[in-house]
Amino acid sequence: MTASTSTSASALGAVIAANHDAVTADASQAAVVFKTSATAHDAVASTVTARRFQIEVDEPPALGGADTAANPVEYYLASLLSCQVVTWRVWADKLGIAVEDIRATAEGDLDVRGFFGFDDAVRPGFGAVRVRVEITGPESRERYLELQQAVDAHCPVLDLTRNVTPVVTTLVTLGV
């Protein structure tokens, strides 16, 4: 383990311990609400704000955009991978499994007939997603498989994909 990996792992351990202590003392401290907002611009682009961060979103020309930014499903894949990396790091720390480096890739199969409504039997989202995680470290394959099981059980974005999440949309009409 390098010095920077060790330092970040010990800092991560402190974050895990602090959250554990806070939630153990008061379970209501476990409830967190994340918020974003989006404003449409150009043909199909938008600017999304998450806390103090702005994220540009667009589509490639074949889907009506100017290709100025990643599209929503690419951001989903990015969200999945970044959440995987965080979860691998957290659970490696919790389980005492040494990890030197983590690299991940994801690809998803999407049939645009569902999005455009050309065929209502085709779902508009990904039909399949494949994630590949490459891990470097001194542990045995069995220990890394143990870690993968923990990650698969606790990754929030993976959970959003695997399980139904209720979504309620409220339409507000202005100037009508």
C-alpha positions as CSV (number, residue, x, y, z in Angstrom):
1,M,0.0,0.0,0.0
2,T,1.4,3.4,-1.0
3,A,1.6,6.3,1.5
4,S,-1.2,8.1,-0.2
5,T,-3.4,5.0,-0.3
6,S,-2.7,4.4,3.4
7,T,-3.5,8.0,4.3
8,S,-6.7,8.1,2.3
9,A,-7.7,4.7,3.8
10,S,-7.1,5.9,7.3
11,A,-9.1,9.1,6.6
12,L,-11.9,6.9,5.1
13,G,-11.8,4.8,8.3
14,A,-12.3,7.9,10.3
15,V,-15.3,8.9,8.2
16,I,-16.8,5.5,8.6
17,A,-16.3,5.6,12.3
18,A,-17.7,9.1,12.7
19,N,-20.8,8.1,10.7
20,H,-21.2,4.9,12.7
21,D,-21.0,6.9,16.0
22,A,-23.5,9.5,14.8
23,V,-26.0,7.0,13.5
24,T,-25.7,4.8,16.5
25,A,-26.4,7.8,18.8
26,D,-29.3,9.0,16.7
27,A,-30.8,6.9,13.9
28,S,-32.3,10.0,12.3
29,Q,-28.8,11.1,11.4
30,A,-28.8,8.3,8.8
31,A,-31.4,10.0,6.6
32,V,-29.8,12.1,3.9
33,V,-31.6,13.9,1.0
34,F,-29.7,14.6,-2.2
35,K,-31.1,17.3,-4.5
36,T,-30.4,18.3,-8.1
37,S,-32.0,20.7,-10.5
38,A,-31.9,20.9,-14.3
39,T,-32.5,23.7,-16.8
40,A,-33.0,22.9,-20.4
41,H,-31.1,24.8,-23.2
42,D,-30.4,24.3,-26.9
43,A,-32.1,21.4,-28.6
44,V,-31.8,18.6,-26.0
45,A,-29.1,19.9,-23.7
46,S,-29.4,20.8,-20.0
47,T,-27.4,22.2,-17.2
48,V,-27.8,20.2,-14.0
49,T,-26.8,21.6,-10.6
50,A,-25.9,19.4,-7.7
51,R,-24.9,21.3,-4.6
52,R,-22.3,23.8,-6.0
53,F,-21.4,21.8,-9.0
54,Q,-22.8,22.2,-12.6
55,I,-22.9,19.3,-15.0
56,E,-23.6,19.8,-18.6
57,V,-25.6,17.2,-20.4
58,D,-26.2,16.8,-24.2
59,E,-26.8,14.1,-26.8
60,P,-24.8,13.1,-29.8
61,P,-26.1,14.4,-33.2
62,A,-27.9,11.1,-33.9
63,L,-30.1,11.8,-30.9
64,G,-30.7,15.5,-31.6
65,G,-27.8,17.1,-29.7
66,A,-24.7,19.0,-30.5
67,D,-22.4,16.5,-28.7
68,T,-21.1,19.1,-26.3
69,A,-21.3,16.8,-23.2
70,A,-22.0,13.3,-22.1
71,N,-25.6,12.2,-22.4
72,P,-27.8,11.0,-19.5
73,V,-27.2,7.3,-19.9
74,E,-23.4,7.9,-20.1
75,Y,-23.7,9.8,-16.8
76,Y,-25.6,6.9,-15.4
77,L,-22.7,4.6,-16.3
78,A,-20.3,7.2,-14.8
79,S,-22.5,7.3,-11.6
80,L,-22.5,3.5,-11.4
81,L,-18.7,3.3,-11.8
82,S,-17.9,6.1,-9.4
83,C,-20.2,4.7,-6.8
84,Q,-18.6,1.3,-7.3
85,V,-15.1,2.8,-6.7
86,V,-16.3,4.5,-3.5
87,T,-18.0,1.3,-2.3
88,W,-15.0,-0.8,-3.1
89,R,-12.8,1.6,-1.1
90,V,-15.2,1.8,1.9
91,W,-15.7,-2.0,2.1
92,A,-12.0,-2.7,1.6
93,D,-11.4,-0.5,4.7
94,K,-14.2,-2.1,6.7
95,L,-13.1,-5.6,5.8
96,G,-9.4,-4.9,6.2
97,I,-8.6,-5.9,2.6
98,A,-5.6,-4.2,1.0
99,V,-6.3,-2.5,-2.3
100,E,-3.7,-0.7,-4.3
101,D,-5.6,0.4,-7.3
102,I,-9.1,0.1,-8.8
103,R,-10.1,0.6,-12.4
104,A,-13.5,0.0,-13.8
105,T,-15.3,0.2,-17.1
106,A,-19.0,-0.1,-18.0
107,E,-21.0,-0.4,-21.1
108,G,-24.7,-0.6,-21.7
109,D,-26.9,-1.8,-24.5
110,L,-29.7,0.6,-25.4
111,D,-32.2,0.2,-28.2
112,V,-33.4,3.7,-29.2
113,R,-36.7,2.3,-30.5
114,G,-38.0,2.4,-26.9
115,F,-36.9,6.0,-26.3
116,F,-38.4,7.3,-29.6
117,G,-41.6,5.3,-29.1
118,F,-41.0,3.4,-32.4
119,D,-41.8,0.1,-30.6
120,D,-43.5,0.1,-27.2
121,A,-42.4,-3.5,-26.5
122,V,-38.8,-2.2,-26.3
123,R,-37.8,-0.7,-23.0
124,P,-36.4,2.9,-23.2
125,G,-33.5,2.1,-20.9
126,F,-30.5,-0.2,-21.0
127,G,-31.3,-3.8,-21.8
128,A,-28.1,-4.9,-20.1
129,V,-25.1,-3.3,-18.4
130,R,-21.6,-4.9,-18.1
131,V,-19.2,-3.7,-15.4
132,R,-15.6,-4.7,-15.4
133,V,-13.5,-4.0,-12.2
134,E,-9.8,-4.5,-12.2
135,I,-8.2,-4.5,-8.8
136,T,-4.6,-4.5,-7.8
137,G,-3.3,-5.5,-4.4
138,P,-1.6,-8.2,-2.4
139,E,-4.7,-10.2,-1.3
140,S,-5.9,-13.5,-2.6
141,R,-8.6,-13.8,-5.3
142,E,-10.9,-15.2,-2.6
143,R,-10.5,-12.0,-0.5
144,Y,-11.3,-9.8,-3.5
145,L,-14.3,-12.0,-4.2
146,E,-15.4,-11.5,-0.6
147,L,-15.0,-7.7,-1.2
148,Q,-17.0,-7.9,-4.4
149,Q,-19.9,-9.5,-2.6
150,A,-19.9,-6.7,0.0
151,V,-19.8,-4.1,-2.8
152,D,-22.6,-5.8,-4.7
153,A,-24.7,-5.8,-1.5
154,H,-24.0,-2.1,-0.6
155,C,-23.4,0.0,-3.7
156,P,-26.3,2.6,-3.8
157,V,-26.3,3.2,-7.5
158,L,-26.1,-0.6,-8.2
159,D,-29.1,-0.9,-5.8
160,L,-31.0,1.7,-7.8
161,T,-30.5,-0.4,-10.9
162,R,-31.3,-3.8,-9.4
163,N,-34.4,-2.7,-7.4
164,V,-37.5,-0.7,-8.1
165,T,-37.2,2.8,-6.7
166,P,-40.5,4.7,-6.4
167,V,-40.4,8.0,-8.4
168,V,-43.2,10.5,-8.2
169,T,-43.3,13.3,-10.8
170,T,-45.2,16.5,-10.1
171,L,-46.1,18.6,-13.1
172,V,-46.3,22.4,-12.5
173,T,-47.6,24.4,-15.4
174,L,-46.6,28.1,-15.5
175,G,-48.1,30.7,-17.7
176,V,-51.0,28.5,-18.9
